[in-house]
Amino acid sequence: MKYYNVKVKPDVINGDVSTVIGTAGQDADFSGGDLVFDWTPFYIPKGSSKLENVTLYMTGEDGSGSVATDIYLFFARDVDGVAPLSAGTVNAGGITSCFNLATNFLSGMKLDGSTVGKGKMKGPAHGGMYVGSTTNNEGMIAYPILEGEEDSSKPGYSKVYVCGVIDPGSDDLGFKTNVLSNAGVSISTAATTTTGIVVKTTDARRAFQKGDTIYIMDSDTAVGVVKSVPDATHIVLESANAVAIAADDEIVNANPIRISLGLSQA
């Protein structure tokens, strides 16, 4: 038996920033039962793998702790080369449009976050960590088996998908950051320098990590990918920013959720 981890980084914006913030910076909180992120692919070694545990980290709104809510994860696969259809619109009722789910589904589970100290770990102050396993009996009560079709672009591996839905009884989940640009940054300027984008209001380290894709509140074009967040007031990008940033623009994160899947394979 071998054990391994797979990291999954869903995109909650995916080219539509209105899923997390209004154009004037207003809240765009999720309602109960909404789709949090659409099908996100990941790869596992060819053959069947047993899902031993799941850990999900979610950044809290405005740099605070995340809300206590249950999160439902659904797993699916390709069938005869056909991927699961879109689960719907993020920040709207889900799953509403994956009409081939009956043939493509693999399994599902609940991460119990409604009671802190059970499925949702106590702390940290700027996000939330959710854990599901067969030992804590908080939603994951069996070992789901994941398998898929071998992917021609990645020989020896199969592609599997995961999407997420918020508990129907929750209405306060949001991904605003309250991280504001301190001054305007023109397009294609050197946001890769040690100063990068200068920000204010909320400590940028509470909202962004290396590898996150960032947007501003009124553009559906990504600003760029975070290279580092050296301190509370600076965000350095991997390359020059693709979008002009105005003073007081709120900067939001397309990747406020990170998932670690612990799997085993004989």
N, C-alpha and C positions, 0 to 999 in steps of 0.2 A: 504494500500500500504506500503510495506517495501522497504527500500533502502539498498544496500550493495556494497562493493568493492571487486573485485577479482584482485590479483596481479599475473602477468605472467612474467616469466623470461626465454626468449628464449636462446638457445645455438647456437651461430653462428659458432662454431668450430665442435662440435659433433664428436670428434675423428679424425678430418682432419685439422691440423693447417695451411695448405697451403691456406685455405679460407681467412686468414687474414694477413699472412706474408710469405715471402720466407725463405728458410732454411738459407740464409746468411743475413737475416734481411731486405731484399728489400721490397718495397711496394707491396701490393696486392689489389689495390683499386678496388672497384666494378664499373661495367659499367652500363649505363642506362638500366633499365628493368631487372636487375639481381635479383635473389632470395636472400634476406637478411637473412631470417631464415625459416626453414621448419616447418611443422605443429607441434605446441606446445600445448599439452593438458592442459586444466584447468577444474575445476568443478563448476557447478552452482546448486542451489537447484532444485529438480525435478519439471518439469513443464516449462512454458514459462517465460522468463525474457526479459525485455526491456532494451536495451543498451542506457543509458542516455548520457554518455560522455566517452571519452577515453583520457588518458594522457600517453604520451610516453616520457621516458627520455633516451637519447642516449649519451654515452661518446664520446667525440671528439678525433680525431686522435692525438697522441703525446701529450695528455694532454691539447689540445686546445679546442676551441668551435667547435661544430659539424657543418658540411656543411649545407647550406640551400637547402633542397631538399624535394620534396613530397614523402610520404611513403604510400603505399597501403596495407591495411590489409584485409585479406580474412578469413571468418569464415566458419567452416564445422562441421559435426557431424558424428557419426557412423550410419550406416544403416544396420539393421539386424546383428549387432555385427561386421560389417566390417568398419574399420577406413578409412579415406581418404588416398589414396596412396601418397607416397612421392611427394612433389611438384617439385622436381628436385634437382640439385646440388647447394649448397650455393656458391655465387660469380660466378654464370653462369646464363644463361637465365632462367627465371621462369615466369609462372608456365608451365613446359614442360612435366611432366610425371604423373600428377594426373588424370588418365583416368576415375576415377569414380567421378570426381568433379561434373558432371551434376546431379548425384543423391545425393551426400553428402553435397553440398554447402548449406549454410544458408544465408550469406549476405557478403557485402564488403563495404569498405569505404576508403576515402583518407584523410590523415593528410597533410594539406597544409603547407609545410615548405619552399616553394620557396620565400615567402615574409615575412621577419622578422617583427614581430608585429601583424601578422594575426594568422595563425595556429601555427607558431613557435614563442614562447615567446622570448622576448629580454633578453639575458643572458641565463645561466651563462657563465663564461669565460672558463670553462673546460668541456663543454658538450652542450646539447640542449634539450629543453623541447617542445614537440608538444602537442597541445590540439585540440580535435575535439568534437563538440557538435552541437546541432541544433540551438543554439543561435548565434554562430559566423559565420555560413554559409560558412565555409571553408572546404568543402568536405563532411561533415556529414549533409545531408539535410533531413534525416528522422530518425526515431527511429528503428534500426534493432531489430528484435525479435530473440533471441537465445533460442534454446531448443535442447535436445538430448535424447538419450536412457539412461535409468537408468543404472548405472554402478554397476555390481554385487559386486565389491570390495569396493564400497562406497555407501551403501544403502541410499536412499533418495536424491541422487545427480546424475546428468547427466554429461557426459563428452562432452566437446566442444573443438574445435581446432582453432588455429589462426596461419597464416603464413604471412610473409611480403615481399613485392617487392618494390624496389627503382624505382622512376620515370624514365621513358625512356629517359628523357632529362638530366639526371645527370650522371657524370663520376668521381666524386672526393670523394665518400664515402669510408672511410677506418677505420680500427680498430687497426693499429699499436699503440704502447704506447711509445716507446723510453725509457721505464723503463728497465735499464740494471742491471744485477747482478754485484755487486761490486767485488765479489770473488767467487771461486768455492764452491759448496755445494754438498757433496757426498750423495749418495742415503740413505734414511732412517735415516738421521741425525736429530737432534732435531730442526726442523724448527718451533716447537711449543713453543720454549722459548721466552722470552721477546724480544730478538734480532731478531729471525726468519731469514728471507732472507734479507741480506743487499743489497740495490739497490742504483742506482745513475742516473744522467742525467735528468730525469723527476720526479717531485714530485709524489710519488706513490699514494698519496691521490687523485690525479686528474684522475687516471685510474682504481682504484680498490676499492671495497667495501666489507664489511662483506658478506659472502655467495657466492662470485664469485668463479668460477672454473678457475684456471690459468694453462697455458701451457708455455713451452719455444719454441723458434722459430724453432727448428729442431727435435721435437719429437711429435708424435701423441698421446702420453700417458699423461694424465693430471698430473701435478705436485701435485695438491691438492686443497683444498677449503680454502679460506681466512677466518681466524678467526677475524683478526683485522688489521688495517693499522694505527699504533700508531703515526707515523710521516712521514716525506717526504722520509725517507731512509730505512724504515723497513716494511716488510710484514710478518705477523705471520699466520701460517696455523693451521687448525683444528687438523691435525695429521702430522706425519713425511712425508717429501716429498717423492713421489713415483718415482721420476726421478732425476738423478744426474744433477746438474746445473753447467755449466762452467762459468768462469769469462767472462763478457761482453755478455752473452746470453741475448737476449731481452725476456722479460716476457710479455705474451699477455693474454687477458681476453676473456673467452668464453661467458661471459654474459654482454656485453657492453650496452645492451638494457633492460630496465625494463618498463613494461606496467601496468597501473592501469585502470581497467574497472569499471565504475560506472553503476550499474544496479538497476532495480526495479522489483518487483514482487507483483502481487495482492494477 
